[in-house]
Protein backbone atom coordinates (compact mmCIF):
# COMPACT_ATOMS: atom_id res chain seq x y z
CA UNK A 1 0.00 0.00 0.00
CA UNK A 2 1.09 3.66 0.26
CA UNK A 3 0.88 4.21 -3.49
CA UNK A 4 3.08 7.19 -4.32
CA UNK A 5 2.26 10.29 -6.33
CA UNK A 6 2.68 9.80 -10.07
CA UNK A 7 1.68 6.12 -10.09
CA UNK A 8 -2.05 6.55 -10.75
CA UNK A 9 -3.63 8.52 -13.57
CA UNK A 10 -5.36 11.81 -12.64
CA UNK A 11 -8.84 10.49 -13.43
CA UNK A 12 -8.41 7.51 -11.13
CA UNK A 13 -7.07 9.74 -8.37
CA UNK A 14 -10.28 11.77 -8.61
CA UNK A 15 -12.49 8.66 -8.67
CA UNK A 16 -10.88 7.17 -5.57
CA UNK A 17 -11.10 10.50 -3.74
CA UNK A 18 -14.80 10.78 -4.56
CA UNK A 19 -15.62 7.24 -3.41
CA UNK A 20 -13.55 7.55 -0.24
CA UNK A 21 -15.19 10.88 0.63
CA UNK A 22 -18.59 9.18 0.97
CA UNK A 23 -17.26 6.86 3.68
CA UNK A 24 -15.43 9.70 5.42
CA UNK A 25 -18.63 11.77 5.67
CA UNK A 26 -20.60 8.84 7.10
CA UNK A 27 -17.79 8.09 9.52
CA UNK A 28 -17.58 11.69 10.72
CA UNK A 29 -21.33 11.69 11.39
CA UNK A 30 -21.11 8.45 13.36
CA UNK A 31 -18.18 9.75 15.42
CA UNK A 32 -20.13 12.90 16.27
CA UNK A 33 -23.17 10.91 17.39
CA UNK A 34 -21.19 8.45 19.50
CA UNK A 35 -19.14 11.23 21.06
CA UNK A 36 -22.32 12.90 22.30
CA UNK A 37 -23.60 9.61 23.72
CA UNK A 38 -20.28 8.68 25.32
CA UNK A 39 -17.45 11.26 25.58
CA UNK A 40 -14.97 8.47 26.39
CA UNK A 41 -15.43 7.29 22.81
CA UNK A 42 -13.16 10.10 21.60
CA UNK A 43 -10.32 8.76 23.73
CA UNK A 44 -10.65 5.43 21.96
CA UNK A 45 -10.73 7.20 18.59
CA UNK A 46 -7.48 8.99 19.43
CA UNK A 47 -5.85 5.78 20.65
CA UNK A 48 -6.86 3.83 17.56
CA UNK A 49 -5.72 6.64 15.29
CA UNK A 50 -2.30 6.57 16.91
CA UNK A 51 -2.21 2.77 16.64
CA UNK A 52 -3.01 2.81 12.92
CA UNK A 53 -0.36 5.45 12.31
CA UNK A 54 2.36 3.52 14.16
CA UNK A 55 1.41 0.08 12.83
CA UNK A 56 1.18 1.15 9.19
CA UNK A 57 4.14 3.54 9.06
CA UNK A 58 6.72 0.73 9.15
CA UNK A 59 6.92 -0.44 5.57
CA UNK A 60 8.82 -2.65 3.14
CA UNK A 61 9.18 -1.22 -0.41
CA UNK A 62 7.82 -3.41 -3.23
CA UNK A 63 9.57 -2.26 -6.44
CA UNK A 64 7.32 -4.27 -8.80
CA UNK A 65 4.28 -2.26 -7.73
CA UNK A 66 5.69 1.17 -6.92
CA UNK A 67 4.18 0.74 -3.47
CA UNK A 68 5.11 -0.97 -0.19
CA UNK A 69 4.02 -3.67 2.26
CA UNK A 70 3.18 -3.19 5.92
CA UNK A 71 0.62 -4.23 8.54
CA UNK A 72 -2.45 -2.00 8.59
CA UNK A 73 -4.09 -2.03 12.04
CA UNK A 74 -7.44 -1.06 10.52
CA UNK A 75 -9.30 -4.33 11.23
CA UNK A 76 -8.26 -4.05 14.87
CA UNK A 77 -9.47 -0.45 15.06
CA UNK A 78 -12.78 -1.37 13.41
CA UNK A 79 -13.43 -4.02 16.07
CA UNK A 80 -12.98 -1.41 18.79
CA UNK A 81 -14.44 1.86 17.43
CA UNK A 82 -16.41 0.68 14.38
CA UNK A 83 -15.58 0.48 10.66
CA UNK A 84 -16.84 3.90 9.56
CA UNK A 85 -14.97 5.68 12.34
CA UNK A 86 -11.88 3.72 11.33
CA UNK A 87 -12.15 5.14 7.82
CA UNK A 88 -11.87 8.66 9.24
CA UNK A 89 -8.88 7.99 11.46
CA UNK A 90 -7.19 5.98 8.68
CA UNK A 91 -7.51 9.00 6.42
CA UNK A 92 -5.88 11.20 9.05
CA UNK A 93 -3.05 8.71 9.58
CA UNK A 94 -2.42 8.36 5.84
CA UNK A 95 -2.43 12.14 5.41
CA UNK A 96 0.31 12.67 7.99
CA UNK A 97 2.31 9.72 6.64
CA UNK A 98 2.60 11.59 3.33
CA UNK A 99 4.94 14.03 5.09
CA UNK A 100 7.13 11.11 6.13
CA UNK A 101 7.54 10.09 2.51
CA UNK A 102 4.89 7.34 2.53
CA UNK A 103 2.19 7.58 -0.12
CA UNK A 104 1.11 10.80 -1.78
CA UNK A 105 -1.51 13.52 -1.67
CA UNK A 106 -2.90 12.72 -5.12
CA UNK A 107 -3.17 9.03 -4.21
CA UNK A 108 -4.59 9.58 -0.72
CA UNK A 109 -8.09 8.61 -1.85
CA UNK A 110 -6.81 5.37 -3.40
CA UNK A 111 -4.74 4.50 -0.33
CA UNK A 112 -7.71 5.20 1.91
CA UNK A 113 -9.92 3.03 -0.28
CA UNK A 114 -7.56 0.04 -0.07
CA UNK A 115 -6.46 0.24 3.58
CA UNK A 116 -9.03 2.39 5.35
CA UNK A 117 -12.17 1.13 3.61
CA UNK A 118 -11.78 -2.28 1.95
CA UNK A 119 -9.25 -3.61 4.46
CA UNK A 120 -11.32 -2.23 7.33
CA UNK A 121 -14.71 -3.54 6.28
CA UNK A 122 -13.60 -6.98 5.08
CA UNK A 123 -11.63 -7.49 8.29
CA UNK A 124 -14.50 -6.29 10.45
CA UNK A 125 -17.17 -8.41 8.75
CA UNK A 126 -14.91 -11.46 8.74
CA UNK A 127 -14.51 -11.02 12.49
CA UNK A 128 -18.26 -10.68 13.05
CA UNK A 129 -19.14 -13.61 10.77
CA UNK A 130 -16.61 -16.00 12.31
CA UNK A 131 -17.65 -14.94 15.83
CA UNK A 132 -21.32 -15.47 14.98
CA UNK A 133 -20.46 -18.94 13.67
CA UNK A 134 -19.28 -19.84 17.17
CA UNK A 135 -15.52 -19.38 17.02
CA UNK A 136 -13.59 -17.97 19.96
CA UNK A 137 -13.09 -14.24 20.07
CA UNK A 138 -9.31 -14.46 19.59
CA UNK A 139 -9.65 -16.65 16.48
CA UNK A 140 -12.39 -14.43 15.05
CA UNK A 141 -10.32 -11.32 15.62
CA UNK A 142 -7.17 -12.89 14.24
CA UNK A 143 -8.87 -14.02 11.05
CA UNK A 144 -10.38 -10.56 10.68
CA UNK A 145 -6.94 -9.03 10.95
CA UNK A 146 -5.44 -11.47 8.44
CA UNK A 147 -8.23 -11.07 5.86
CA UNK A 148 -8.33 -7.29 6.15
CA UNK A 149 -4.57 -7.10 5.74
CA UNK A 150 -4.51 -9.24 2.59
CA UNK A 151 -7.56 -7.58 1.02
CA UNK A 152 -5.85 -4.19 1.43
CA UNK A 153 -3.10 -5.31 -0.92
CA UNK A 154 -5.35 -7.10 -3.39
CA UNK A 155 -7.28 -3.84 -3.75
CA UNK A 156 -4.09 -1.77 -4.00
CA UNK A 157 -2.92 -4.07 -6.80
CA UNK A 158 -6.28 -3.57 -8.54
CA UNK A 159 -5.96 0.21 -8.24
CA UNK A 160 -2.53 0.16 -9.85
CA UNK A 161 -3.59 -2.22 -12.63
CA UNK A 162 -6.72 -0.19 -13.42
CA UNK A 163 -4.66 2.95 -13.83
CA UNK A 164 -1.57 1.64 -15.63
CA UNK A 165 -2.77 -1.39 -17.60
CA UNK A 166 -6.56 -1.17 -18.05
CA UNK A 167 -6.45 -3.13 -21.31
CA UNK A 168 -4.79 -6.10 -19.59
CA UNK A 169 -6.42 -5.64 -16.22
CA UNK A 170 -6.63 -9.23 -14.99
CA UNK A 171 -3.08 -10.12 -16.00
CA UNK A 172 -1.50 -7.11 -14.34
CA UNK A 173 -3.77 -7.32 -11.31
CA UNK A 174 -2.35 -10.78 -10.80
CA UNK A 175 1.21 -9.59 -11.41
CA UNK A 176 0.95 -6.78 -8.87
CA UNK A 177 -0.80 -9.01 -6.34
CA UNK A 178 1.97 -11.58 -6.67
CA UNK A 179 4.50 -8.78 -6.21
CA UNK A 180 3.00 -8.00 -2.81
CA UNK A 181 2.57 -11.56 -1.53
CA UNK A 182 6.17 -12.52 -0.58
CA UNK A 183 6.33 -9.67 1.93
CA UNK A 184 2.64 -9.38 2.75
CA UNK A 185 1.83 -12.96 3.75
CA UNK A 186 4.27 -12.91 6.73
CA UNK A 187 2.93 -9.47 7.70
CA UNK A 188 -0.65 -10.75 7.49
CA UNK A 189 0.25 -13.58 9.85
CA UNK A 190 1.76 -11.00 12.20
CA UNK A 191 -1.46 -8.98 11.94
CA UNK A 192 -3.44 -12.14 12.82
CA UNK A 193 -1.35 -12.52 15.97
CA UNK A 194 -1.47 -8.97 17.31
CA UNK A 195 -5.16 -8.48 16.44
CA UNK A 196 -6.12 -11.73 18.15
CA UNK A 197 -4.03 -10.92 21.22
CA UNK A 198 -5.31 -7.34 21.54
CA UNK A 199 -9.01 -8.20 21.22
CA UNK A 200 -8.73 -11.18 23.56
CA UNK A 201 -6.98 -9.00 26.15
CA UNK A 202 -9.68 -6.33 25.89
CA UNK A 203 -12.45 -8.93 26.12
CA UNK A 204 -10.86 -10.37 29.28
CA UNK A 205 -9.94 -7.13 31.04
CA UNK A 206 -12.00 -4.28 29.53
CA UNK A 207 -15.08 -5.87 27.92
CA UNK A 208 -17.01 -2.60 28.22
CA UNK A 209 -14.82 -1.22 25.40
CA UNK A 210 -16.41 -3.75 23.06
CA UNK A 211 -19.98 -3.48 24.34
CA UNK A 212 -21.18 -1.36 21.39
CA UNK A 213 -21.08 -4.44 19.13
CA UNK A 214 -21.41 -7.21 21.75
CA UNK A 215 -25.01 -6.30 22.60
Backbone bond lengths (Angstrom), bond angles and torsions (degrees), N, CA, C in turn:
res aa  C-N    CA-C-N  psi(-1)  N-CA   C-N-CA  omega(-1)  CA-C   N-CA-C  phi
1 X - - - 1.462 - - 1.514 109.41 -
2 X 1.329 119.14 -160.92 1.464 122.04 -173.02 1.534 110.60 56.88
3 X 1.313 116.64 57.40 1.458 121.04 176.51 1.525 108.00 -66.21
4 X 1.312 116.42 131.37 1.462 121.70 -174.78 1.527 111.73 -82.65
5 X 1.321 115.91 163.23 1.460 121.10 172.10 1.526 109.50 -58.97
6 X 1.339 115.67 145.15 1.457 120.27 176.87 1.509 114.48 89.89
7 X 1.337 118.28 -8.72 1.464 121.07 -179.74 1.530 110.58 -83.91
8 X 1.320 116.95 -43.66 1.463 121.69 -176.86 1.520 110.91 -95.92
9 X 1.313 115.88 150.14 1.458 121.07 177.47 1.525 109.76 -70.44
10 X 1.340 118.02 153.87 1.472 120.73 -178.26 1.527 113.74 -55.95
11 X 1.343 116.61 -40.90 1.469 118.11 -178.08 1.521 112.75 -64.59
12 X 1.338 116.27 -36.71 1.461 118.49 177.84 1.525 111.49 -72.91
13 X 1.314 117.46 -32.62 1.467 119.48 174.71 1.521 110.43 -59.83
14 X 1.335 116.53 -42.50 1.463 121.21 179.34 1.525 110.75 -66.26
15 X 1.321 116.95 -43.37 1.473 121.05 -179.11 1.525 110.79 -60.63
16 X 1.325 116.60 -46.71 1.468 119.50 -177.97 1.523 111.23 -67.60
17 X 1.320 116.99 -36.07 1.469 120.27 175.10 1.524 110.41 -61.08
18 X 1.329 116.58 -45.80 1.463 120.60 -176.82 1.528 111.36 -64.15
19 X 1.325 116.97 -43.70 1.466 120.23 179.84 1.531 111.11 -67.11
20 X 1.320 116.57 -42.23 1.465 119.99 -179.39 1.522 111.20 -65.45
21 X 1.334 117.04 -34.71 1.460 121.15 -177.75 1.531 111.90 -60.55
22 X 1.319 117.09 -33.81 1.471 120.68 178.84 1.528 110.16 -60.74
23 X 1.317 116.61 -46.48 1.461 121.49 -179.55 1.526 111.29 -67.66
24 X 1.328 116.57 -36.86 1.460 120.06 179.08 1.520 110.83 -63.68
25 X 1.322 117.40 -42.66 1.471 121.11 179.85 1.526 110.30 -62.95
26 X 1.327 116.95 -46.62 1.468 120.16 178.82 1.524 110.35 -61.71
27 X 1.327 116.50 -42.08 1.454 120.38 179.52 1.517 112.56 -63.67
28 X 1.321 116.78 -41.44 1.468 120.39 179.05 1.524 111.09 -63.29
29 X 1.323 117.21 -38.21 1.465 121.40 177.84 1.521 110.70 -65.20
30 X 1.339 116.03 -43.73 1.467 119.47 179.59 1.529 111.15 -64.45
31 X 1.323 117.07 -41.17 1.468 119.75 178.87 1.521 110.05 -61.00
32 X 1.312 117.15 -43.74 1.462 121.36 -179.93 1.525 111.11 -60.08
33 X 1.323 116.81 -43.93 1.466 120.85 -178.56 1.527 111.08 -66.90
34 X 1.327 116.98 -44.63 1.459 119.81 -178.66 1.517 112.13 -70.49
35 X 1.324 116.94 -30.48 1.463 120.07 176.93 1.523 110.76 -64.80
36 X 1.316 116.83 -39.40 1.464 120.55 179.06 1.523 111.08 -67.97
37 X 1.326 116.33 -35.99 1.464 120.29 -179.89 1.518 112.08 -76.00
38 X 1.336 116.41 -31.78 1.462 120.63 -176.91 1.526 109.08 -151.68
39 X 1.342 118.25 97.46 1.469 121.73 -177.77 1.531 113.76 -57.08
40 X 1.336 117.36 -25.96 1.465 120.49 179.59 1.529 110.79 -64.42
41 X 1.321 116.22 -22.51 1.462 121.25 -179.09 1.533 111.14 -56.43
42 X 1.325 117.35 -35.21 1.460 120.40 -178.97 1.525 111.90 -66.65
43 X 1.324 116.45 -30.11 1.461 119.30 176.13 1.524 110.49 -65.73
44 X 1.331 115.81 -39.68 1.458 120.23 177.60 1.531 111.05 -67.65
45 X 1.330 116.32 -37.72 1.462 120.19 176.87 1.537 110.08 -60.07
46 X 1.327 115.92 -46.81 1.464 120.41 -179.99 1.526 111.18 -62.28
47 X 1.331 116.28 -42.70 1.463 120.61 -179.28 1.525 110.93 -64.06
48 X 1.330 116.51 -44.69 1.457 120.11 -179.43 1.523 111.59 -68.82
49 X 1.323 116.92 -34.46 1.456 119.60 175.59 1.517 111.58 -62.04
50 X 1.324 115.63 -44.01 1.467 120.03 177.84 1.525 110.91 -64.20
51 X 1.340 116.24 -39.24 1.468 120.28 -179.88 1.523 111.04 -63.80
52 X 1.331 117.11 -45.39 1.463 120.33 178.79 1.519 110.60 -60.94
53 X 1.317 116.56 -43.29 1.463 120.47 -179.54 1.528 110.63 -59.63
54 X 1.328 116.96 -48.85 1.463 121.04 -176.27 1.523 111.27 -69.30
55 X 1.344 116.72 -43.65 1.460 120.20 -177.34 1.523 111.64 -64.85
56 X 1.331 116.95 -40.74 1.464 120.20 -173.07 1.523 114.12 -92.00
57 X 1.322 117.87 -4.88 1.471 119.09 -178.20 1.528 111.98 -81.77
58 X 1.334 117.46 -20.77 1.455 120.39 178.92 1.519 108.03 -86.18
59 X 1.320 116.77 115.10 1.455 119.21 -169.63 1.520 112.35 -132.83
60 X 1.343 113.42 160.28 1.465 121.97 176.23 1.530 107.02 -120.02
61 X 1.330 119.59 116.28 1.471 120.82 -179.87 1.532 111.72 -59.89
62 X 1.339 115.93 141.95 1.466 122.72 176.30 1.528 107.14 -121.70
63 X 1.340 118.00 94.71 1.470 120.89 -172.61 1.530 114.06 -58.59
64 X 1.330 118.06 -34.57 1.466 121.24 -177.35 1.523 111.40 -58.61
65 X 1.325 116.37 -33.02 1.467 120.65 -172.79 1.521 113.89 -103.25
66 X 1.321 117.87 -14.57 1.461 119.65 -172.99 1.512 111.75 72.67
67 X 1.328 116.52 22.23 1.457 122.04 -177.53 1.524 107.88 -134.17
68 X 1.342 117.23 -154.69 1.458 120.35 -179.35 1.514 110.08 -153.72
69 X 1.319 116.37 163.77 1.460 123.23 178.24 1.520 109.69 -108.86
70 X 1.314 115.73 145.00 1.460 121.80 175.18 1.520 109.07 -171.20
71 X 1.332 118.77 160.02 1.467 119.69 170.17 1.527 108.22 -64.38
72 X 1.330 116.46 165.89 1.464 119.00 -176.30 1.524 113.47 -114.40
73 X 1.318 117.87 -44.10 1.467 121.32 -177.78 1.521 113.65 80.95
74 X 1.334 117.67 -8.06 1.468 119.19 -175.69 1.531 113.56 -72.01
75 X 1.338 120.69 -37.43 1.463 117.97 175.30 1.532 112.18 -60.71
76 X 1.322 116.56 -41.18 1.460 120.85 177.64 1.525 110.62 -59.36
77 X 1.325 116.94 -47.87 1.464 120.79 -179.95 1.528 111.08 -61.31
78 X 1.327 116.91 -40.32 1.463 120.59 -178.72 1.525 111.49 -63.05
79 X 1.329 116.75 -34.73 1.467 120.25 179.18 1.524 111.78 -69.42
80 X 1.318 116.79 -21.57 1.465 120.94 -175.81 1.525 112.32 -100.34
81 X 1.332 117.63 -44.17 1.478 119.62 -176.11 1.519 113.31 -114.72
82 X 1.339 118.08 -5.18 1.456 121.32 179.96 1.515 112.00 103.32
83 X 1.337 117.95 150.52 1.470 120.76 -175.12 1.524 114.72 -68.39
84 X 1.333 118.21 -39.91 1.465 118.60 -178.05 1.533 111.18 -69.05
85 X 1.319 116.72 -39.62 1.462 119.43 175.72 1.520 110.64 -62.71
86 X 1.320 116.77 -35.98 1.465 120.80 178.85 1.519 111.55 -64.03
87 X 1.325 116.86 -33.68 1.471 119.70 176.34 1.533 109.98 -58.48
88 X 1.324 116.30 -44.97 1.468 120.53 -177.75 1.522 111.15 -63.68
89 X 1.313 117.20 -49.30 1.463 119.10 -177.05 1.528 111.50 -71.75
90 X 1.336 117.57 -26.69 1.468 120.01 173.74 1.520 110.24 -65.74
91 X 1.338 115.90 -41.84 1.453 119.80 178.23 1.518 112.05 -60.80
92 X 1.327 116.18 -40.42 1.472 120.22 178.49 1.530 110.43 -65.57
93 X 1.330 115.99 -44.50 1.472 119.92 179.46 1.525 111.16 -61.80
94 X 1.331 116.76 -45.29 1.462 120.43 -179.54 1.528 111.67 -64.89
95 X 1.324 116.31 -35.51 1.464 120.07 178.72 1.528 110.71 -62.07
96 X 1.318 117.26 -47.65 1.465 119.80 -178.36 1.522 111.87 -71.70
97 X 1.339 117.56 -27.05 1.460 119.86 177.32 1.526 112.41 -68.15
98 X 1.342 116.61 -23.99 1.466 120.17 175.85 1.520 110.52 -56.07
99 X 1.337 117.01 -37.78 1.459 121.44 -176.63 1.525 112.35 -78.46
100 X 1.336 115.23 -4.42 1.465 120.36 172.44 1.520 110.83 -102.03
101 X 1.322 115.85 7.51 1.461 120.29 178.01 1.511 114.35 88.36
102 X 1.342 117.85 14.12 1.458 121.53 -179.31 1.529 109.12 -110.47
103 X 1.327 116.80 117.54 1.450 120.00 -179.67 1.513 111.28 81.00
104 X 1.334 115.90 -163.82 1.456 120.06 -179.16 1.510 110.66 -153.10
105 X 1.320 116.12 165.06 1.464 120.28 178.21 1.517 111.41 -72.66
106 X 1.329 117.71 -39.80 1.467 119.53 -179.61 1.518 111.62 -69.25
107 X 1.328 117.11 -26.54 1.467 121.16 -178.37 1.525 112.68 -100.61
108 X 1.326 117.03 9.65 1.461 120.10 -177.84 1.536 111.52 -60.07
109 X 1.321 116.64 -40.62 1.467 119.47 178.76 1.513 112.09 -62.19
110 X 1.337 116.73 -41.88 1.466 121.18 179.04 1.525 110.84 -66.37
111 X 1.325 116.73 -43.72 1.461 119.80 179.45 1.523 111.50 -65.17
112 X 1.325 116.00 -36.54 1.462 119.18 176.81 1.519 110.57 -68.34
113 X 1.327 117.37 -37.71 1.457 120.04 178.54 1.525 111.28 -62.13
114 X 1.331 117.35 -44.26 1.467 119.72 -176.59 1.520 112.31 -73.68
115 X 1.337 117.81 -50.30 1.462 120.59 -175.83 1.519 113.17 -87.89
116 X 1.330 116.44 -48.75 1.457 120.22 -172.28 1.510 114.96 -81.18
117 X 1.338 117.65 -20.07 1.466 120.05 -178.21 1.521 110.99 -113.01
118 X 1.327 118.18 -64.76 1.466 119.98 -176.38 1.532 111.68 -66.70
119 X 1.329 117.30 -45.22 1.459 119.49 177.52 1.514 112.06 -63.28
120 X 1.327 115.67 -38.97 1.466 121.03 -179.98 1.516 111.84 -65.29
121 X 1.319 117.12 -53.17 1.455 120.56 -172.98 1.524 112.82 -72.02
122 X 1.331 117.86 -38.30 1.468 118.29 177.91 1.523 110.92 -67.78
123 X 1.332 116.77 -38.96 1.459 119.54 176.71 1.510 112.20 -64.68
124 X 1.325 115.82 -43.70 1.471 120.97 -179.08 1.519 111.11 -64.17
125 X 1.324 118.15 -47.95 1.461 120.23 -177.15 1.522 112.35 -72.43
126 X 1.328 117.52 -28.26 1.465 119.61 171.78 1.526 109.65 -63.28
127 X 1.312 116.17 -46.88 1.461 121.65 177.49 1.523 111.64 -55.85
128 X 1.330 117.10 -49.68 1.459 120.60 -178.15 1.529 112.02 -65.57
129 X 1.333 116.30 -39.95 1.470 119.84 -178.52 1.520 111.55 -67.59
130 X 1.322 116.61 -44.14 1.468 120.15 -179.28 1.527 110.04 -67.32
131 X 1.334 116.83 -39.43 1.465 120.49 177.76 1.521 110.73 -63.81
132 X 1.325 117.10 -42.45 1.461 121.36 179.47 1.524 111.45 -65.06
133 X 1.335 116.29 -28.88 1.469 120.51 179.01 1.524 112.04 -75.42
134 X 1.331 117.40 -6.37 1.454 120.95 174.78 1.511 115.93 107.69
135 X 1.325 118.07 5.18 1.461 120.36 179.44 1.530 110.36 -74.12
136 X 1.303 115.94 160.69 1.461 120.85 176.72 1.523 110.12 -65.60
137 X 1.309 115.58 158.91 1.461 118.79 -176.58 1.530 111.65 -66.84
138 X 1.331 118.02 -35.48 1.464 119.22 -179.08 1.524 110.93 -68.04
139 X 1.334 117.39 -39.71 1.464 120.37 179.29 1.525 110.64 -68.90
140 X 1.314 116.58 -41.27 1.469 120.89 178.14 1.520 110.77 -60.59
141 X 1.331 115.15 -46.73 1.465 119.59 -179.77 1.524 111.22 -65.36
142 X 1.312 116.85 -43.11 1.458 120.36 -179.83 1.517 112.50 -61.25
143 X 1.327 116.30 -44.37 1.464 119.69 178.69 1.527 110.77 -65.91
144 X 1.330 116.46 -36.18 1.459 119.33 175.12 1.513 111.73 -60.90
145 X 1.329 116.34 -43.62 1.451 120.72 178.33 1.521 112.44 -63.10
146 X 1.327 116.09 -43.62 1.463 121.03 -179.36 1.524 111.44 -64.65
147 X 1.339 116.75 -48.26 1.468 120.76 -178.31 1.524 110.96 -64.33
148 X 1.335 116.75 -45.68 1.457 119.66 179.66 1.516 112.57 -60.82
149 X 1.319 116.17 -39.00 1.457 121.59 178.53 1.530 111.00 -62.04
150 X 1.330 116.58 -50.10 1.459 120.29 -177.35 1.527 112.23 -68.11
151 X 1.330 116.85 -39.60 1.466 119.77 179.43 1.523 110.78 -62.68
152 X 1.331 117.20 -36.35 1.469 120.35 176.70 1.521 111.10 -51.40
153 X 1.315 116.73 -43.70 1.458 120.72 -174.91 1.518 113.08 -82.84
154 X 1.315 117.40 -28.93 1.465 120.19 172.62 1.529 109.51 -64.09
155 X 1.329 116.28 -41.52 1.467 120.42 178.70 1.526 110.98 -69.81
156 X 1.324 117.76 -40.92 1.469 120.11 176.93 1.524 110.77 -59.76
157 X 1.334 116.72 -41.06 1.466 120.47 177.33 1.529 110.65 -62.92
158 X 1.331 116.77 -39.22 1.467 120.90 177.20 1.528 110.88 -63.45
159 X 1.325 116.86 -43.11 1.462 120.55 179.60 1.528 111.46 -59.55
160 X 1.322 115.93 -43.09 1.464 119.93 -179.76 1.521 110.73 -67.41
161 X 1.340 116.68 -44.28 1.466 120.40 -179.34 1.524 111.58 -64.55
162 X 1.321 117.75 -41.00 1.463 121.11 178.75 1.516 111.68 -59.77
163 X 1.308 116.78 -37.86 1.452 121.61 -176.03 1.524 113.02 -81.43
164 X 1.331 117.47 -39.94 1.463 120.63 -171.96 1.528 112.86 -95.46
165 X 1.338 116.58 -37.82 1.467 120.43 -175.36 1.531 111.55 -131.99
166 X 1.326 118.49 59.05 1.468 119.26 -176.71 1.523 113.67 -63.79
167 X 1.325 117.57 -26.20 1.466 119.74 -178.66 1.525 112.53 -77.31
168 X 1.320 116.76 -19.44 1.476 121.63 176.69 1.520 109.12 -126.25
169 X 1.328 114.95 49.60 1.457 121.03 -169.62 1.517 113.22 -56.27
170 X 1.320 117.93 -52.99 1.459 120.66 -173.59 1.528 111.69 -63.93
171 X 1.321 116.49 -40.28 1.465 119.93 -179.20 1.525 110.42 -62.72
172 X 1.337 115.80 -49.86 1.462 118.73 -176.19 1.527 112.75 -75.31
173 X 1.319 116.79 -27.99 1.466 119.27 172.49 1.529 108.90 -59.58
174 X 1.320 115.65 -44.47 1.456 119.64 177.60 1.517 112.64 -64.91
175 X 1.335 116.65 -40.37 1.465 120.74 179.65 1.526 110.88 -62.23
176 X 1.330 116.05 -47.23 1.466 119.44 -178.42 1.526 111.48 -68.87
177 X 1.327 116.39 -36.90 1.469 119.27 176.82 1.519 110.19 -62.30
178 X 1.326 116.52 -45.17 1.460 119.97 178.76 1.528 111.55 -63.84
179 X 1.335 116.32 -31.13 1.457 119.42 177.03 1.515 112.42 -63.95
180 X 1.333 116.35 -33.59 1.467 120.26 179.48 1.531 113.05 -77.34
181 X 1.338 117.02 -34.47 1.465 120.63 -165.84 1.535 115.87 -58.27
182 X 1.337 120.52 -41.52 1.468 118.44 -177.61 1.526 113.76 -57.31
183 X 1.329 117.05 -35.21 1.464 119.12 177.49 1.523 111.91 -91.87
184 X 1.337 117.04 -29.74 1.454 118.69 -171.72 1.522 113.88 -81.24
185 X 1.303 118.61 -31.25 1.475 119.29 -179.85 1.533 111.06 -61.38
186 X 1.347 120.12 -48.47 1.475 118.36 176.01 1.525 112.69 -59.92
187 X 1.349 116.79 -37.41 1.466 119.70 179.24 1.524 111.14 -68.44
188 X 1.328 117.22 -34.42 1.462 120.39 177.35 1.526 110.95 -66.35
189 X 1.323 116.49 -37.36 1.467 120.32 176.14 1.528 109.95 -65.28
190 X 1.324 115.94 -40.39 1.470 119.97 175.20 1.528 110.33 -61.62
191 X 1.329 116.59 -41.14 1.465 119.57 179.23 1.532 111.14 -65.90
192 X 1.334 117.29 -35.87 1.468 120.98 173.19 1.525 109.33 -55.50
193 X 1.319 116.23 -48.09 1.468 121.02 -173.74 1.518 111.65 -66.07
194 X 1.340 118.27 -50.14 1.461 117.58 -174.50 1.528 111.76 -75.30
195 X 1.329 118.37 -27.50 1.470 119.79 175.99 1.517 110.06 -70.18
196 X 1.324 116.77 -44.88 1.461 120.79 178.20 1.524 111.21 -60.41
197 X 1.328 116.61 -45.44 1.466 120.66 -177.81 1.528 111.38 -65.63
198 X 1.331 116.70 -42.74 1.466 120.23 -177.19 1.526 111.70 -66.19
199 X 1.331 117.22 -46.24 1.464 119.98 -178.40 1.529 111.26 -68.92
200 X 1.317 117.60 -37.83 1.464 119.70 177.20 1.524 110.66 -64.12
201 X 1.337 116.71 -41.21 1.464 120.37 178.74 1.534 110.50 -62.46
202 X 1.319 116.41 -44.83 1.465 119.93 179.69 1.522 110.84 -63.93
203 X 1.329 116.97 -42.52 1.468 120.82 179.59 1.519 111.26 -62.22
204 X 1.332 117.59 -34.42 1.463 121.77 -178.91 1.525 112.55 -78.92
205 X 1.343 116.53 -37.71 1.461 119.98 -169.80 1.525 114.82 -112.06
206 X 1.331 117.65 -26.48 1.466 121.45 -179.01 1.527 110.14 -139.16
207 X 1.326 117.48 57.46 1.477 119.16 -174.95 1.519 113.64 -61.20
208 X 1.336 117.55 -22.21 1.467 119.77 179.88 1.529 111.76 -64.19
209 X 1.338 117.58 -22.82 1.465 120.76 177.33 1.528 111.12 -64.41
210 X 1.337 115.46 -29.85 1.454 120.41 -176.50 1.532 112.91 -98.94
211 X 1.314 118.22 4.65 1.455 119.92 -170.10 1.519 113.39 -66.59
212 X 1.361 117.81 -21.28 1.458 119.77 -177.48 1.524 111.73 -64.34
213 X 1.354 118.25 -27.91 1.463 118.98 176.69 1.537 113.28 -111.17
214 X 1.346 117.42 -6.67 1.459 119.95 -178.76 1.530 112.78 -92.39
215 X 1.340 117.06 7.44 1.458 120.60 -179.28 1.521 110.47 -65.03
